[in-house]
Amino acid sequence: MKQETEFIGSPSDSVREIATKDGAALLDIRQGLCLSMTSVGVSIWRRLKAHQTLAQISDELAAEFQGGTRQQICRDVSEFVSELRRKGLLSTTEEMRQTEPYGALIALLQRREQRARTALTETITSSLKFLVWKAFFGLLAYDCLRFGRKFSRIHTFVQQWPTTQRSVPTGIADQASRAMDYACVWYPKRVLCLQRSAVLTCLLRTCGVPAQMVIGAQKFPFVAHAWTEVDGKPINETVDVYATYFVWERC
């Protein structure tokens, strides 16, 4: 009985949730873990958010679902919570944060960008050829820094990348998107949507455009996707992307 009344953990702050008509899709930014959840699982998940104990969750579910015994529901909830804990989705101790190394790296890249802006004119900066080279080396840096191996790294990097305070050349968002297309064609390996969107978002911010990287998912089939937005509109995806994907996260 003591186990039922103890606090069993709450959903981690790094988990993003997309509610659907038959459940939910979860994204753990820290682990880069994507998974789907049934409507019953969502019901338990939200009670965990409210810091309910195992006994409270079991009592409420037993009242809601008359088909099973309270003991069986308690066992099922306990197993479900154990699975969440095994996957690292429940926070019980202070989470490790990995922002400091990226803060130093971003500061270094910013200083380099400032020197480049001093040496180059506005016309050169906004030219398609120059943007293609910047996009290409951005893709290369993504792989050299091994961002593809851990989602939290690229999420933190993009989230902390500032928008340069400068006048924005007309049509620069479309031009940067075209430059990324050319860079992806010439890049020696296949560029996935996360890499493409992360680099394009940072590229636009260096041009003074407050772009955002968006992470979304569809439930059936369960697929995750990433794209870049400017002023709430996708620039490297069609507008009807919202009809296919629910939005998990913007950074």
GUKETI-210025 format. One record per residue (C-alpha): x, y, z. Coordinates in steps of 0.1 Angstrom, whole numbers, padded with zeros to 4 digits, always signed. Each point is the difference from the previous one (the first is absolute). Layout:
<sites>
XYZ
...
</sites>
This chain:
<sites>
+0000+0000+0000
+0029+0023+0007
+0013-0004-0036
-0034+0011-0013
+0000+0032+0020
+0036+0010-0009
+0008+0025-0027
+0009-0019-0031
+0015+0027-0021
-0012+0026-0025
+0005+0004-0037
+0034+0015-0009
+0001+0037-0011
+0018-0011-0031
-0030-0019-0013
-0024+0016-0026
-0035-0014-0005
-0023+0001-0030
-0036-0010+0008
-0019-0019-0027
-0035-0014-0001
+0012-0035+0010
+0029+0008+0023
+0032+0021-0003
+0035+0001-0015
+0029+0008+0023
+0034+0015-0008
+0027+0000+0027
+0024+0028-0011
+0027-0011+0024
+0002-0036-0014
-0013+0006-0035
-0026-0027+0007
-0033-0001-0018
-0029-0022+0009
-0038-0003-0002
-0025-0005+0029
-0036-0013+0002
-0028+0021+0015
+0003-0020+0033
+0037+0007+0001
-0007+0037-0005
-0025-0001+0029
+0027-0015+0023
+0026+0024-0014
-0021+0031+0008
-0007-0013+0035
+0038-0004+0005
+0003+0037-0010
-0024+0008+0028
+0024-0019+0024
-0026-0026+0009
+0011-0032+0018
-0005-0035-0013
-0030-0004+0023
-0017+0032-0012
+0005-0009-0037
-0012-0036+0005
-0031+0012+0019
-0010+0025-0027
+0006-0024-0028
-0020-0027+0018
-0029+0024+0003
+0003+0009-0037
+0004-0035-0014
-0024-0024+0017
+0012-0031-0020
+0030-0008+0022
+0008-0005+0036
+0018+0027+0020
+0029-0024+0007
+0005-0008-0037
-0002+0037-0009
+0026+0008+0027
+0023-0027-0014
-0004+0014-0035
+0007+0035+0011
+0030-0011+0019
+0014-0018-0031
-0007+0030-0022
+0018+0024+0024
+0029-0024+0002
+0003+0000-0038
-0001+0038+0000
+0028+0000+0026
+0020-0025-0020
-0002+0022-0031
+0011+0030+0021
-0032+0019-0004
-0006+0007+0037
+0021+0024+0019
+0011-0011+0035
+0034+0018+0004
+0015+0031-0013
+0006-0003-0038
+0034+0006-0014
+0001+0031-0023
+0024+0003-0028
-0003+0037-0010
+0034+0014+0011
+0022-0016-0027
-0024+0012-0027
-0001+0035+0014
+0037+0003-0004
-0001-0015-0035
-0028+0024-0010
+0020+0030+0014
+0030-0010-0021
-0021-0004-0032
-0017+0034+0007
+0034+0017+0002
+0010-0016-0033
-0033+0011-0016
+0005+0036+0012
+0035+0001-0015
-0014-0014-0033
-0028+0026+0000
+0026+0028+0005
+0021-0013-0030
-0029-0007-0024
-0025+0024-0014
-0038-0004+0002
-0002-0010-0036
+0025-0028+0004
-0017-0013+0032
-0034-0002-0017
+0013-0015-0033
-0012-0035-0008
+0035-0013-0006
+0012+0011+0034
-0030-0015+0017
+0005-0033-0018
+0036-0002+0015
-0013+0009+0035
-0027-0026-0003
+0025-0026-0012
+0024+0006+0029
-0029+0001+0024
-0009-0036-0011
+0036-0010+0004
+0003+0015+0035
-0032-0019+0010
+0016-0033-0009
+0035+0009+0014
-0017+0009+0034
-0020-0032-0002
-0033+0017+0007
-0018-0029-0017
+0010-0024+0028
-0018+0019+0028
-0031+0021-0006
+0004+0021+0031
+0033+0014-0013
-0015+0015-0032
-0031+0011+0019
+0021+0019+0025
+0022+0014-0027
-0028+0014-0022
-0020+0012+0030
+0030+0021+0012
+0010+0013-0035
-0008+0037+0000
-0016+0021-0028
+0025+0025-0013
-0011+0036+0005
+0003+0014-0035
-0022+0012-0029
-0015-0030-0019
+0005+0000-0038
-0032-0004-0020
-0008-0036-0009
+0028-0014+0022
-0021-0028+0014
-0008-0014-0034
+0035+0005-0011
+0014-0019+0030
-0024-0028-0006
+0011-0003-0036
+0036+0001+0011
-0007-0029+0024
-0015-0020-0029
+0032+0005-0020
+0022-0009+0030
-0020-0032+0006
+0005-0010-0037
+0037+0004+0002
+0005-0014+0035
+0017-0034-0002
-0026-0018+0022
-0038+0000+0004
-0013+0030+0020
-0029-0009+0023
-0027+0025+0010
+0014+0007+0035
+0035+0008-0013
-0014+0021-0029
-0024+0020+0023
+0025+0006+0028
+0026+0014-0024
-0025+0021-0020
-0015+0014+0033
+0035+0011+0012
+0009+0013-0035
-0031+0022-0001
+0007+0013+0035
+0035+0011-0011
-0017+0020-0028
-0023+0017+0026
-0031-0021-0006
-0016-0013+0032
-0006-0035-0012
-0011-0030+0020
+0006-0037-0003
-0032-0020+0004
-0002-0037+0011
-0033-0018-0008
-0014-0035-0003
-0029-0019-0015
-0016-0029+0019
-0008-0025-0028
+0024-0009-0012
+0022+0012+0028
+0025+0024-0016
+0019+0030+0013
+0010+0029-0022
+0018+0034+0002
-0003+0032-0020
+0008+0037+0003
-0025+0028+0005
+0002+0038-0005
-0028+0021+0014
-0020-0032+0007
+0002-0013-0036
+0021-0029-0012
+0026+0009-0026
+0015-0034-0008
-0033-0018+0001
-0034+0005-0015
-0027+0019+0021
-0021-0032+0003
+0028-0016+0022
-0023+0009+0029
-0027-0022-0014
+0024-0030+0002
+0020+0008+0031
-0008+0011+0035
+0026+0024+0015
+0021-0013+0029
+0025+0028+0005
+0012+0033-0014
+0035+0012+0008
</sites>
